[in-house]
Amino acid sequence: MSMRRFEPTPDWTHALVQSGCLRHLLLAVEAEPTIVGWCRTFPIHPCNGFQPEASLGIGLLEPYRNMGIGTILVHESLQWALSVGMRNVTLSTRVDNARAIHVFKKCGFRATGYTPDALLEMKCELYPVQ
């Protein structure tokens, strides 16, 4: 996927270099030979010991939207987060991104506020099956 500008954060660098590490999840969707989507779930503050909270980010190329792919990626990420002991997953999205907000709400996220740069913050609370 081409992006305007991407400078990897330490979390991204770790995920890309340590692909076998169980402390993060990085999913990719391929329509050969091109990556058409991705979803990442990274623990928040992983260097400060275990935190039961993760952040999620997702992207899909336009022709692959409205096909259920984003919903599948978010569900897979939430299942993974729950399986490794996370209790909350957070994300930020543009307030005008109605399609993504719909998917996030369908997957259990709720709006919690706004970032300083006017992005909508959302949170999904995970509960283990008893």
C-alpha positions in Angstrom: 0.0 0.0 0.0 1.3 3.4 -0.7 1.1 6.0 2.0 1.7 9.7 1.8 4.4 9.5 4.5 5.3 6.8 7.0 7.9 7.0 9.6 7.9 3.9 11.7 7.4 4.3 15.4 9.4 2.0 17.7 6.3 -0.2 17.9 6.2 -0.5 14.1 9.9 -1.2 13.9 9.6 -3.9 16.6 6.6 -5.5 14.8 8.3 -5.5 11.4 11.7 -6.8 12.7 10.4 -9.2 15.3 7.6 -10.8 13.3 7.4 -13.9 15.6 7.0 -11.8 18.8 3.7 -12.6 20.6 3.4 -9.0 22.0 1.9 -7.5 18.9 -0.3 -8.5 16.0 0.2 -7.3 12.4 -2.3 -8.6 9.8 -2.1 -8.0 6.1 -4.6 -8.7 3.3 -3.2 -9.6 0.0 -4.8 -9.6 -3.5 -1.8 -11.0 -5.3 0.7 -9.6 -5.7 -0.4 -6.5 -3.8 -1.0 -5.8 -0.1 -4.5 -4.2 -0.1 -5.1 -3.9 3.6 -3.6 -4.1 7.1 -4.5 -4.1 10.7 -2.1 -3.7 13.6 -2.7 -4.2 17.3 0.1 -3.0 19.6 0.2 -3.0 23.4 0.3 0.5 24.9 3.5 1.2 26.7 5.1 -2.3 26.2 8.4 -1.1 27.5 6.9 -0.3 30.9 5.9 -3.9 31.6 2.6 -5.5 30.8 -0.3 -3.2 30.3 -3.7 -4.7 29.6 -4.5 -2.2 26.9 -3.7 -2.1 23.2 -4.1 0.3 20.3 -5.5 -0.7 16.9 -5.0 0.8 13.5 -6.4 -0.3 10.2 -6.3 0.6 6.5 -7.9 -0.8 3.3 -7.5 0.4 -0.2 -10.7 1.9 -1.6 -11.7 -1.0 -4.0 -11.6 -3.5 -1.1 -13.9 -1.5 1.3 -17.5 -2.5 1.9 -16.7 -6.2 1.5 -16.5 -7.2 5.2 -12.7 -7.3 5.2 -12.3 -4.5 7.7 -14.8 -6.1 10.1 -12.9 -9.4 9.8 -9.6 -7.7 10.6 -11.0 -5.9 13.6 -12.7 -9.0 14.9 -9.4 -11.0 14.5 -7.5 -8.3 16.3 -9.9 -8.2 19.2 -9.9 -11.9 19.6 -6.1 -11.9 19.6 -6.0 -9.0 22.2 -8.4 -10.9 24.5 -6.3 -14.1 24.1 -3.1 -12.4 25.3 -4.8 -10.8 28.3 -5.7 -7.3 27.0 -8.8 -5.8 28.6 -9.2 -2.7 26.4 -8.4 -1.8 22.8 -8.4 1.9 21.7 -8.2 3.7 18.4 -8.5 7.1 16.8 -10.2 7.9 13.6 -11.3 11.0 11.7 -14.8 12.2 12.7 -15.9 12.3 9.1 -14.9 8.6 8.5 -18.5 7.3 8.9 -17.8 4.0 7.3 -15.0 3.1 9.7 -16.9 4.4 12.7 -19.8 2.1 11.7 -17.5 -0.9 11.6 -15.9 0.0 14.9 -19.2 0.4 16.6 -20.4 -2.9 15.1 -17.3 -4.6 16.6 -18.0 -3.2 20.1 -16.1 0.1 20.2 -17.7 3.2 21.7 -16.7 6.9 21.4 -14.8 8.2 24.4 -13.7 11.7 23.4 -11.4 13.5 21.0 -7.7 13.9 20.6 -6.1 17.3 20.6 -6.0 17.2 16.8 -9.8 16.5 16.6 -9.7 12.8 16.0 -12.5 10.7 17.5 -11.2 8.4 20.2 -12.9 5.0 20.6 -12.5 2.1 23.1 -13.6 -1.5 23.1 -13.7 -3.2 26.5 -12.9 -6.9 26.3 -14.3 -9.5 28.6 -13.1 -13.1 28.8 -15.7 -15.8 28.3 -16.6 -17.3 31.7 
